Amino acid sequence: MHNTNIKSEFWRRYLDLVRDVLIPYQWGVLTDQIVCAEPSHAVRNFKIAAGAADGEFSGFVFQDSDLYKWLEAVGNVLQYQKDAELEKKADEIISYIAKAQQPDGYLNTYFQLKEPEKKWTNLLECHELYCAGHLMEAAVAYAKGTGKIVLLQTACRLADCIDRLFGWEEDKKHGYPGHQEIELGLMKLYEWTKEPRYLKLASYFLEERGRNTYFEEEFEERGRISHWTGGPVEEPNRYYNQYPYSYYNQFHAPVRSQAEAVGHAVRAVYMYTAMAKAAALCKDKELFYACRELWNNITEKQMYINGSIGSTPSGEAFTRAYDLPNDTNYSETCASVGLIRFSMEMLKAEPESRYADVIEKALYNTVLAGMSLDGRHFFYVNPMEAVPEICDASPERNHIKTVRQEWYSCACCPPNIARTVTDVQNLIYSVSGRRIYIHQYIGSELETELETGRVNLTLESDFPWKGNVKIQFREAEDLCAELGFRIPAWSAGCTLTINGERKSLKDFVTEKGYLIVKHVWKKGDIMELEMGMEPRFMQADERIYYNAGKAAIVRGPLVYCLEEIDNGPHLHEYRADVERSLQEKWEEDLEGYYSLSFSAVRYCGRVQKELYETAEVHKEYTQLKAVPYFLWNNRRQGEMITWINIM
């Protein structure tokens, strides 16, 4: 266990934004005081179920999870900063949640208020287990942040209820969730309570998946009725047009036999995260090997350069290797949240820099892009390029919004951003024996106990803008310890000094992308690492045919893009000169950032009398300006492009 306190100016701004703006804004939506899309009714549903209000259930079948994710973010906030007013607000709604729980431990406002006779009859579509998982995650976060156990007790009673119903035993149901999540919730509950039944149940839900015909059986038992259509359907799922529904829900094979990421991207990475966590908790090498195969498949064949995943809006899903279109991709913000969690579980079990590289890529580029700088507007989908009028008119592209939305009727992404940003301190370090791994260079303080003694250190950096890192030991007395510094894939080289003395990197061992610095540390010792952060053009594997003849721009961990506001319309007409260098400039707007300018040629088109005419070449030599992808659409609506044609 270790205590981490964020000091980074960049991340403090985001933490404050989530605490001061997003969490109150989300509460306003959940309580129907702010109506942006369809009213949420999430809080109202619990009050009705608790007998404190009259009315009927409103919202999606998974509406409860929006409130649970809000509570998890609140619990995360309260772990690093006390807020009596926020805690009071959370305690009040927690009291309603506890009162809404039925005597046997069951808790789901949709089924309690709307269809009580249909509990546990549609695991594939109806999210009972999914919502339960989010309650469990929220309960642990809130217990950590406050020490209070009302929500934790509620979650445990629900877990006990589920444990009495599901499992390998003959007298239990042999089902598992359509949307994976409860596996993670149960394991967090196990880690906090040490109740082995919760780990056993999580393992059951993973291991039984793909081994029986439960979904088909329950489908027949309910008369082949779909929750989403309200009537009979041929197959028990609404997404099956390009692949069998078993692939959409990842039960096409037992989890240990799966080697390729398929189906709904969020469901997939939630399941893979749970698999990796279970493999570590149970010391299961075979299961961890399956996780490694799946992680490799995603990051080597199905991931965008900005760390987003899910290339098609049809099922919000993976398709096949190297199918990564730029203007129709889905790239749901929640999917990158899931990829971060999956990568972190892999990293904790097997420290390799590539896992931390992907966390960094998804966090800085896609998760942050999902929220505007005002904390009140959000992207559900993260395209690699967009033309507003085409996205508005084309059925194949109207899932892409070129203006962040105030909210969504299916509002999974904003609360996922909140709980991810408020948990960022747990992405920075991990501790093993006498070694401290530094995975993310986020300015912070760390207090922890190594096997060789107690240590208190500060990490100073100006990430993601500069590659200089300074470590200072505030508490250490002749402490024999190792620091494992991640050498990012984007770094062209680094230098190291200890107490002002330049060190040769040849004197240190590099293990799986981590520079291991062994030293006897004393209070006041300073270690500095400088990593090159030169901007560069990147090309894609030729098997990603959408990017043939194109280049993307990166600087350090950040992916860049062109926006119409800086460069005018018709961005596809430009050709970048990749043989000339990129020029950096610090800009003061948008909270401060480095823009990149470069030489280009515009092959000018024209408005013609006929739709097609003889080609004429008109060239204009110009300079283009690129901005970090996560900042796009914070000034005004317009065209955006990430992969730029090259000369």
C-alpha positions in Angstrom: 0.0 0.0 0.0 1.2 3.5 -0.7 -0.1 7.1 -0.5 0.1 9.3 -3.5 -0.7 13.0 -3.6 -0.9 14.7 -7.0 1.2 17.9 -7.4 1.2 18.3 -11.2 -0.2 21.6 -12.3 -1.6 19.9 -15.4 -3.4 17.2 -13.4 -4.4 19.4 -10.5 -6.3 21.5 -13.0 -8.2 18.4 -14.2 -8.8 17.1 -10.7 -10.2 20.5 -9.7 -12.3 20.6 -12.8 -13.8 17.2 -12.1 -14.4 18.0 -8.4 -15.7 21.5 -8.8 -17.5 21.3 -12.1 -18.1 17.8 -13.5 -19.2 16.1 -10.3 -21.7 18.9 -9.4 -22.8 19.1 -13.0 -23.4 15.3 -13.1 -25.3 15.5 -9.8 -27.5 18.2 -11.4 -28.3 15.8 -14.2 -28.8 12.8 -12.0 -31.3 14.8 -9.8 -33.0 16.2 -12.9 -32.1 19.8 -11.9 -30.1 20.1 -15.2 -32.0 18.6 -18.2 -29.6 18.3 -21.1 -30.9 15.2 -22.9 -33.7 13.0 -21.7 -34.1 13.4 -17.9 -32.0 11.0 -15.9 -34.3 10.1 -13.1 -31.5 8.0 -11.5 -31.8 9.6 -8.1 -35.6 9.7 -8.3 -35.7 6.0 -9.1 -33.9 5.2 -5.8 -36.1 7.5 -3.8 -39.2 5.8 -5.2 -37.7 2.3 -4.5 -36.9 3.5 -1.0 -40.5 4.6 -0.4 -39.5 8.2 -0.1 -41.3 9.4 -3.3 -44.1 8.3 -5.5 -43.9 7.5 -9.2 -42.7 5.0 -11.8 -39.2 4.0 -13.0 -37.8 6.1 -15.8 -34.6 5.6 -17.8 -32.6 2.8 -19.3 -32.4 -0.6 -17.6 -28.9 0.3 -16.6 -29.8 3.7 -15.2 -28.6 2.8 -11.6 -25.0 2.6 -12.9 -24.9 6.3 -13.6 -25.4 7.1 -9.9 -22.9 4.4 -8.8 -20.2 5.8 -11.1 -20.9 9.2 -9.6 -20.4 7.8 -6.1 -17.2 6.1 -7.1 -15.8 9.4 -8.4 -16.9 11.1 -5.2 -15.2 8.4 -3.2 -12.0 8.9 -5.2 -12.1 12.6 -4.6 -12.6 12.2 -0.9 -9.5 10.0 -0.8 -7.3 12.9 -1.6 -9.3 15.9 -0.4 -12.0 16.1 2.2 -15.2 17.9 1.2 -17.9 17.9 3.9 -20.6 19.2 1.6 -19.9 16.7 -1.1 -19.8 13.9 1.5 -23.1 15.0 3.0 -24.7 14.9 -0.4 -23.3 11.4 -1.1 -24.4 10.1 2.4 -28.0 11.2 1.7 -28.3 9.3 -1.5 -26.5 6.4 0.0 -29.2 6.2 2.7 -31.9 6.0 -0.1 -29.9 3.2 -1.8 -29.6 1.2 1.4 -33.4 1.7 2.1 -34.2 0.6 -1.5 -32.4 -2.7 -1.0 -34.8 -5.7 -0.5 -34.5 -8.0 2.5 -32.8 -10.7 0.4 -30.1 -8.2 -0.7 -31.5 -7.7 -4.2 -31.1 -4.1 -5.5 -32.0 -2.9 -9.0 -34.5 -0.1 -9.3 -35.6 -1.1 -12.8 -36.7 -4.5 -11.8 -38.0 -3.5 -8.4 -40.2 -0.8 -9.8 -41.1 -1.9 -13.4 -40.8 -5.6 -13.9 -40.3 -7.4 -10.5 -41.5 -10.7 -12.0 -38.6 -10.7 -14.5 -35.6 -10.5 -12.2 -32.7 -12.6 -13.4 -34.6 -13.7 -16.6 -32.5 -11.7 -19.1 -28.9 -11.6 -18.1 -27.8 -11.1 -21.7 -29.5 -7.8 -22.2 -30.6 -6.3 -18.9 -27.5 -5.3 -17.0 -28.5 -6.5 -13.5 -25.0 -7.9 -12.9 -23.4 -4.9 -14.6 -25.1 -2.5 -12.3 -24.2 -4.6 -9.3 -20.6 -4.5 -10.2 -20.6 -0.7 -10.4 -22.2 -0.5 -6.9 -19.4 -2.7 -5.6 -16.7 -0.5 -7.1 -18.4 2.6 -5.8 -18.7 1.1 -2.3 -15.0 0.3 -2.0 -14.0 3.7 -3.3 -16.4 5.4 -0.8 -15.1 3.3 2.1 -11.6 4.2 1.2 -12.4 7.9 1.0 -14.6 8.2 4.1 -14.2 5.1 6.3 -18.0 4.8 6.2 -19.5 1.4 5.5 -23.2 1.8 4.8 -22.7 1.6 1.0 -20.1 -1.2 1.5 -22.6 -3.2 3.6 -25.2 -2.7 0.9 -22.8 -3.9 -1.8 -21.9 -7.0 0.3 -25.6 -7.9 0.8 -26.1 -7.7 -2.9 -23.0 -9.8 -3.5 -24.2 -12.3 -1.0 -27.6 -12.4 -2.8 -25.9 -13.0 -6.1 -23.6 -15.6 -4.6 -26.7 -17.6 -3.4 -28.1 -17.7 -6.9 -25.1 -18.2 -9.2 -22.2 -20.6 -9.2 -20.9 -23.9 -10.2 -23.1 -25.8 -7.8 -25.9 -27.9 -9.3 -28.7 -26.0 -7.4 -27.5 -22.6 -8.6 -28.1 -20.7 -11.9 -25.2 -21.2 -14.3 -25.5 -17.8 -16.0 -23.1 -15.0 -16.4 -23.4 -11.3 -17.3 -24.2 -10.0 -20.8 -22.2 -6.8 -20.1 -19.1 -7.7 -18.0 -18.4 -5.6 -15.0 -19.5 -7.5 -11.9 -16.3 -9.5 -12.1 -14.2 -6.4 -11.3 -16.6 -5.3 -8.6 -16.5 -8.6 -6.8 -12.7 -8.7 -6.9 -12.4 -5.1 -5.5 -14.9 -6.2 -2.8 -12.7 -9.3 -2.1 -9.6 -7.1 -1.8 -11.3 -4.8 0.7 -13.2 -7.3 2.8 -11.0 -10.5 2.3 -14.2 -12.5 1.8 -13.1 -15.4 -0.4 -16.6 -16.1 -1.7 -16.4 -12.9 -3.7 -13.2 -13.9 -5.5 -14.7 -17.4 -6.1 -17.8 -15.9 -7.6 -15.8 -13.5 -9.8 -13.8 -16.5 -11.0 -17.0 -18.4 -11.7 -18.4 -15.6 -13.9 -15.2 -15.6 -15.9 -14.7 -19.3 -16.2 -18.3 -20.3 -17.0 -18.4 -17.8 -19.9 -18.5 -19.6 -23.2 -18.9 -23.0 -21.7 -22.7 -23.5 -21.7 -25.9 -22.4 -23.6 -27.4 -20.4 -20.7 -28.2 -17.3 -22.9 -30.0 -19.5 -25.4 -31.9 -21.3 -22.6 -33.1 -18.1 -20.9 -34.0 -16.7 -24.4 -36.4 -19.6 -25.0 -37.8 -19.5 -21.5 -38.9 -15.9 -21.9 -40.6 -16.7 -25.2 -37.7 -15.3 -27.4 -38.6 -11.8 -26.3 -36.0 -9.1 -26.6 -35.8 -6.3 -23.9 -34.8 -3.8 -26.6 -37.6 -4.5 -29.1 -40.3 -5.6 -26.6 -41.2 -8.4 -29.0 -40.0 -11.7 -30.4 -36.7 -11.7 -32.3 -34.8 -14.4 -34.2 -31.6 -14.1 -32.1 -31.3 -12.9 -28.4 -29.4 -9.7 -29.1 -29.9 -6.5 -31.0 -26.4 -6.5 -32.5 -25.8 -9.4 -34.8 -25.6 -7.9 -38.3 -21.9 -8.4 -39.0 -21.0 -11.2 -36.5 -22.8 -13.7 -34.3 -24.0 -12.3 -31.0 -21.8 -14.6 -29.1 -18.8 -12.6 -30.5 -20.5 -9.3 -29.6 -20.7 -10.5 -26.0 -17.4 -12.5 -25.9 -18.9 -15.9 -25.1 -18.0 -17.5 -28.4 -15.3 -19.5 -26.5 -14.1 -20.0 -23.0 -12.1 -17.0 -21.8 -8.8 -19.0 -21.6 -9.2 -19.9 -25.3 -9.8 -16.3 -26.6 -6.8 -14.7 -28.3 -8.4 -12.0 -30.5 -10.4 -9.0 -29.2 -13.9 -9.2 -30.7 -17.3 -7.7 -30.3 -18.4 -4.7 -28.2 -15.2 -3.0 -27.2 -16.2 -1.8 -23.7 -17.5 -5.2 -22.7 -14.4 -6.8 -24.0 -11.8 -4.7 -22.2 -13.9 -4.8 -18.9 -13.7 -8.6 -19.2 -10.0 -8.7 -20.1 -9.3 -6.4 -17.1 -11.1 -8.8 -14.8 -9.2 -11.7 -16.3 -5.9 -10.0 -15.7 -6.8 -9.1 -12.1 -8.0 -12.7 -11.4 -4.9 -14.1 -12.9 -2.8 -12.0 -10.5 -4.9 -12.7 -7.5 -5.0 -16.4 -8.1 -1.5 -16.7 -9.5 -2.9 -18.3 -12.6 -0.2 -18.3 -15.3 -2.4 -19.9 -18.0 -5.1 -17.2 -17.6 -2.4 -14.4 -17.6 -1.0 -15.8 -20.9 -4.5 -15.5 -22.4 -4.6 -11.9 -21.2 -1.2 -11.2 -22.8 -2.4 -12.6 -26.1 -5.5 -10.4 -26.0 -3.6 -7.3 -25.0 -1.1 -7.9 -27.8 -3.9 -8.3 -30.3 -5.5 -5.0 -29.4 -2.4 -2.9 -29.2 -0.6 -4.4 -32.2 -3.5 -4.8 -34.6 -6.7 -3.0 -33.5 -5.7 0.3 -31.7 -5.7 3.8 -33.1 -2.6 6.0 -32.7 -4.5 8.0 -29.9 -5.1 4.9 -27.8 -8.7 4.5 -28.8 -10.4 1.2 -29.7 -13.5 0.0 -31.4 -13.5 0.8 -35.1 -17.2 0.4 -36.0 -20.4 2.1 -34.7 -22.2 -1.2 -35.6 -22.2 -2.7 -32.1 -19.5 -0.2 -30.9 -17.1 -3.0 -31.7 -13.8 -4.3 -32.9 -13.9 -5.6 -36.4 -10.6 -7.3 -37.6 -6.9 -6.7 -37.6 -5.8 -3.4 -39.2 -9.3 -2.2 -40.0 -8.9 1.3 -38.6 -10.9 3.8 -40.6 -10.5 7.4 -39.7 -13.9 9.1 -40.5 -16.3 6.3 -39.4 -14.6 4.9 -36.3 -16.4 4.7 -33.0 -13.5 4.8 -30.5 -15.8 5.2 -27.5 -14.3 7.1 -24.5 -15.4 4.3 -22.2 -13.4 1.8 -24.3 -10.2 3.7 -23.7 -11.0 3.9 -20.0 -11.3 0.1 -20.1 -8.1 -0.2 -22.0 -6.3 1.8 -19.3 -7.6 -0.4 -16.6 -6.7 -3.6 -18.5 -3.2 -2.3 -19.2 -2.8 -1.3 -15.5 -3.7 -4.8 -14.3 -1.2 -6.2 -16.8 1.4 -3.7 -15.6 1.0 -4.5 -11.9 1.4 -8.2 -12.6 4.2 -7.9 -15.2 6.1 -4.6 -15.2 6.8 -3.8 -18.8 7.0 -0.3 -20.2 4.7 -1.1 -23.2 1.7 -1.4 -20.8 2.4 2.0 -19.3 3.0 3.5 -22.8 -0.6 2.5 -23.8 -2.0 3.9 -20.5 -0.3 7.2 -21.2 -1.5 7.2 -24.9 -5.1 6.5 -24.0 -5.2 8.8 -21.0 -3.7 11.9 -22.5 -5.2 11.6 -26.0 -8.6 9.9 -25.8 -9.9 10.2 -22.2 -9.0 13.8 -21.9 -10.5 14.5 -25.4 -13.7 13.1 -24.1 -14.3 16.3 -21.9 -14.1 19.9 -22.8 -12.0 22.4 -20.9 -15.1 23.7 -19.2 -16.0 20.3 -17.8 -19.5 20.5 -19.0 -19.4 19.1 -22.6 -18.4 15.6 -23.7 -17.5 13.3 -26.6 -18.9 9.8 -26.6 -17.1 9.0 -29.9 -13.6 10.1 -30.8 -13.1 10.3 -34.6 -9.7 10.7 -36.2 -11.1 13.1 -38.7 -14.4 14.9 -39.2 -16.2 17.3 -41.5 -19.3 18.7 -39.7 -21.7 18.9 -42.6 -20.8 15.4 -43.7 -21.2 13.9 -40.2 -24.6 15.6 -39.9 -25.8 14.3 -43.2 -24.3 10.8 -43.5 -26.0 7.9 -41.8 -22.7 6.2 -41.6 -21.2 9.1 -39.8 -23.9 10.7 -37.7 -22.6 8.9 -34.6 -19.7 11.4 -34.8 -20.4 14.8 -33.2 -18.2 17.7 -34.1 -19.3 19.6 -31.0 -19.1 18.1 -27.6 -22.6 17.4 -26.2 -24.0 18.6 -22.9 -24.9 15.1 -21.9 -26.2 11.8 -23.3 -29.3 9.8 -22.7 -27.0 6.8 -22.4 -24.5 8.7 -20.3 -21.7 6.1 -19.5 -18.8 8.2 -20.8 -18.9 11.4 -18.6 -19.0 9.5 -15.3 -16.3 7.2 -16.6 -14.1 10.2 -17.3 -14.8 11.5 -13.7 -13.9 8.2 -12.0 -10.8 7.8 -14.2 -9.4 11.3 -13.7 -10.0 11.2 -9.9 -8.1 7.8 -9.8 -5.1 9.0 -11.8 -2.9 8.8 -8.7 -3.1 5.0 -8.8 -1.6 4.9 -12.3 1.7 6.6 -11.3 3.6 4.1 -9.1 3.8 0.5 -8.1 5.9 -1.0 -5.4 7.6 -4.4 -5.2 10.1 -5.5 -2.5 12.7 -2.8 -2.4 11.7 -1.3 -5.9 9.5 1.6 -6.8 8.3 1.6 -10.4 7.5 5.0 -11.9 5.0 4.4 -14.7 3.7 7.9 -15.3 5.6 11.1 -14.9 2.9 13.0 -13.1 4.1 15.5 -10.5 3.3 13.9 -7.1 4.4 12.9 -3.6 4.8 9.3 -2.6 4.9 7.8 0.8 5.4 4.0 1.0 7.0 1.3 2.9 9.7 -0.9 1.2 11.1 -4.1 2.6 14.2 -2.0 3.3 12.5 0.9 5.0 10.1 3.8 4.7 10.4 6.3 1.9 8.9 9.7 1.2 9.7 11.3 -2.2 8.5 13.9 -4.6 8.3 13.7 -8.3 8.4 17.0 -10.2 7.7 17.2 -13.9 6.0 19.4 -16.5 4.4 16.5 -18.4 3.0 16.3 -20.9 4.8 19.4 -22.2 8.4 18.7 -21.1 10.4 15.5 -20.6 12.4 16.6 -17.5 11.8 14.6 -14.3 13.2 15.4 -10.8 13.0 13.0 -7.9 13.8 14.2 -4.4 13.9 12.1 -1.3 12.2 13.8 1.6 12.5 10.9 4.0 15.1 8.1 3.7 18.0 7.1 5.9 20.6 5.0 4.2 17.8 3.4 2.3 18.9 0.7 -0.1 16.2 0.9 -2.8 15.7 0.7 -6.5 13.9 3.1 -8.8 12.5 1.7 -12.0 12.0 4.6 -14.5 9.9 3.9 -17.6 11.7 4.9 -20.8 8.8 5.8 -23.0 8.6 4.5 -26.5 8.5 8.1 -27.8 11.8 9.1 -26.1 14.7 9.4 -28.5 17.2 9.2 -25.6 17.6 10.3 -22.0 20.3 11.5 -19.5 20.5 10.8 -15.8 22.1 12.7 -12.9 22.2 11.9 -9.2 22.9 14.8 -6.9 24.2 16.8 -9.9 26.6 14.1 -11.1 26.0 12.9 -14.6 25.7 9.1 -14.8 26.4 6.8 -17.7 23.3 4.8 -18.5 25.6 1.8 -19.2 26.1 1.6 -15.4 22.5 0.6 -15.0 20.4 -2.3 -16.1 17.3 -1.9 -18.2 14.5 -4.4 -17.6 11.6 -4.6 -20.0 11.7 -0.9 -20.8 12.5 0.3 -17.2 15.8 1.9 -16.3 16.7 0.4 -12.8 18.6 2.8 -10.6 20.1 1.1 -7.5 21.4 3.4 -4.8 21.6 3.9 -1.1 19.4 7.0 -0.7 19.5 9.7 1.9 17.2 12.5 2.8 17.7 15.3 0.3 19.1 13.1 -2.5 18.0 14.3 -6.0 17.8 12.3 -9.1 17.0 13.9 -12.5 16.0 12.3 -15.7 15.8 14.2 -19.0 14.0 12.6 -21.9 13.9 14.0 -25.4 10.4 15.1 -26.6 11.1 16.1 -30.2 8.0 16.3 -32.4 7.9 13.9 -35.4 5.8 12.5 -38.2 4.6 9.0 -37.9 3.5 6.5 -40.5 1.1 3.6 -40.2 1.6 -0.1 -41.0 0.9 -0.5 -44.7 -1.9 -3.0 -43.7 -3.9 0.0 -42.4 -4.8 1.0 -45.9 -6.8 4.0 -44.8 -3.5 5.7 -43.9 -1.6 5.0 -47.1 0.3 8.1 -48.1 -0.5 9.8 -44.9 1.4 10.8 -41.7 0.3 11.7 -38.1 2.2 14.1 -35.8 3.2 13.2 -32.3 5.2 15.1 -29.6 6.0 13.1 -26.5 2.9 11.3 -25.4 0.6 13.6 -27.4 -1.0 13.0 -30.8 -1.7 16.2 -32.8 -4.3 17.2 -35.3 -5.2 20.0 -37.7 -8.3 22.1 -37.1 -10.2 24.3 -39.5 -10.0 27.3 -37.1 -6.2 27.4 -37.6 -5.8 26.3 -41.2 -9.1 27.0 -43.0 -11.4 24.4 -44.6 -10.6 21.6 -47.0 -7.9 20.1 -44.8 -7.7 17.0 -47.1 -6.2 19.2 -49.8 -3.0 19.7 -47.9 0.2 17.6 -48.3 2.7 17.8 -45.5 6.5 18.0 -46.2 7.6 15.3 -43.8 11.3 15.8 -44.7 11.3 19.2 -43.0 11.3 19.7 -39.3 8.3 20.6 -37.1 8.5 23.9 -35.2 7.3 24.3 -31.6 5.6 27.3 -30.1 4.1 27.7 -26.7 0.5 29.1 -26.8 -1.2 30.8 -23.9 -4.8 30.0 -24.8 -6.6 26.7 -24.0 -4.8 26.6 -20.6 -1.4 26.6 -22.4 0.0 24.1 -24.9 2.7 23.6 -27.5 1.5 24.1 -31.1 3.5 22.6 -34.0 3.9 24.2 -37.4 5.2 22.7 -40.6 5.6 23.2 -44.3 2.9 21.9 -46.6 1.6 22.3 -50.1 -2.1 22.7 -50.8 -3.3 21.1 -54.0 -6.2 23.5 -54.5 -9.6 22.2 -55.6 -12.3 24.5 -57.0 -16.0 24.8 -57.3 -16.7 23.6 -60.8 -19.5 23.9 -63.4 -19.6 20.2 -63.8 -19.3 17.7 -61.0 -16.3 16.1 -62.7 -13.9 18.0 -65.0 -10.4 17.6 -66.4 -7.8 17.7 -63.7 -5.8 20.9 -63.2 -3.0 21.2 -60.6 -2.9 24.4 -58.6 -0.3 24.4 -55.8 0.0 26.8 -52.8 3.0 26.5 -50.5 2.0 27.3 -46.9 2.5 26.6 -43.2 0.1 24.6 -41.2 -0.5 24.6 -37.5 -1.3 21.4 -35.5 -2.7 21.3 -31.9 -2.9 18.4 -29.4 -5.7 16.1 -30.3 -7.2 16.2 -26.8 -7.8 20.0 -27.2 -9.7 19.9 -30.5 -13.1 21.5 -30.6 -12.5 23.7 -27.6 -12.6 26.8 -29.7 -15.3 26.3 -32.3 -16.8 23.7 -34.6 -15.0 22.9 -37.8 -13.1 20.3 -39.7 -10.4 18.2 -38.0 -7.9 15.7 -39.3 -5.3 13.6 -37.7 -3.8 11.6 -40.6 -2.5 14.2 -43.1 -1.6 13.5 -46.7 2.1 13.8 -47.4 4.1 15.0 -50.4 
